Amino acid sequence: MAYQIDKLAAIRAHINFLKEEEAKVVELLKKRGTGTYKGTEHYVVISEVTRKTLDMKAVRAKLSRQFIQANTNESTSVQLRLMGYSKKDVA
């Protein structure tokens, strides 16, 4: 049992390290701006996305259409999608 507990702790520490490394690489790629960037086996698509969110606490207190619109927040962020190239030959 002690072995599994220590192994789990080591795995989680490694995952945290990898997440930090991933965040650094993602940030460097996002700084290139929107577009499609190719690697040898994968490519990334960086795009700007807009998202609207609703303050549900305020909506529950008052449910008029005007109030919903007034409390809808919109945020824009940069999105990165990593995709692999197909290994299939295209006829």
Number of C-alpha atoms within 10 A of each C-alpha: 6 7 8 9 10 11 12 12 12 12 12 12 12 12 12 12 12 12 12 12 12 12 12 12 11 16 13 11 16 19 10 10 13 16 13 13 13 14 9 7 10 12 15 20 17 21 16 13 11 11 9 9 10 14 12 13 9 13 17 10 9 12 11 11 9 9 13 17 11 12 15 14 12 10 9 10 10 14 15 19 11 12 12 12 11 9 7 6 5 5 3
